[in-house]
Amino acid sequence: MKKLKIKVGDIVRIVAGDHKGVEGKIMKIDFDKNKAIVEGANLVSKHEKPSAKNPQGGIVKKEALLHISNLALIDAKSGSTTRVGYDVRDGKKVRVSKKSNEVI
């Protein structure tokens, strides 16, 4: 499995593409493709057949995958985007915000 600097549940901002500037929480990460699904961003229309789960069927709006390189982590303290570094604190390796130098 590849090591990425963002994880499921992180709040990110989209920094490139059609949905630039949109913020949301990461719902799922596809490690093989280096892509992630961001809540409320990159919505696409999918045609769904009627099923037991969705008896009506029809056109449904869903979030699509975005490349990891188009996402930037948001620093909780300042609210702006930040890069991620690693540091050893109390004998544990932790993710650290490069802007505020605080544990993420």
N, C-alpha and C positions, 0 to 999 in steps of 0.2 A: 504494500500500500504506500502511495506517495505521501509525503509530508507537506501539508499546506499551512499557510499562516492564518487562515480563517477557519472557523469551525461552525457547526450547526448551532443556531441560536444567536450568533453575532449580529449586531446591527451594522449594516454596510450602506455605502452610497455608490451609485453607479456613476462612473467617471467618464465613460465613453459610449457612443452609440445613440440610438434613437431615444432611449429612456434615460439620458444623462441627467443627473441631479436627483433622481428618485432615490428615496431611502426606504429600507425595509429589513426585515429579519431573514436570515438564511434558513430555509426550511429543509433543504436536502442538498447534498453534494455528490456529484458523480466523479469519483477519483480517476476513473479510466479516461474520461474525456476532459478533465480539468474544468468542469463546468458546475454551476450551482443554480438552484432555484431560489429567487428572492421573492418574498411575500409582497403581492400587490404590484409587481413590476413585470414588464415584458409579457403582457397578456395577449394570448392568441385565441382565435375561435376554433373550436374543435367540434366536428359533427359526431354525435354519439347516437348509436342505435338504441332503441328501447331495450331495457334489461330489467332484471328484478330490482336492482339498485336504483335505476332511473327509468321508471315505466313510461314516462313521457318521451324520452329521447330528445332530439333537437340539437340546437347549437349552444355550446357551453363555452364560457370564457375560462381559460386556464393559464397559469404561469408557465412560461417556457424557460429552458436553460439559458444561462448567460455565462460567458467565459470568465474565469477567475481573474484574469488580467484587467477586466473592465470594472472590478469591484475594489473599493477602498474601505478599510475598517474605520468606524467613527469612534473617536476618543470620547469616553463617557464624561470626562471632566470638562473639556473645552467645547465639545460638540462639533469639532472639525475633523477632517480625515487625518489619519496618522499611519505611519508605517509600523511594522511589528518587528520587535527584536526578541532575543531570548536572554535570560539571565538566571543565575543560580541563587536562590534566596531560601534560607533555612534548609539547605540541603536538597531542594527541589528545583528542577528546571521549570521556569514559568515564562509565559508570554508577557512582554513588556511593551508599552506604548512608547515610541521613540520621541513623541512630542512632550508628554507629561512625565515620562519615566515612571509610570505607575503600572502595577500588575493588572492585566486585563482579566 
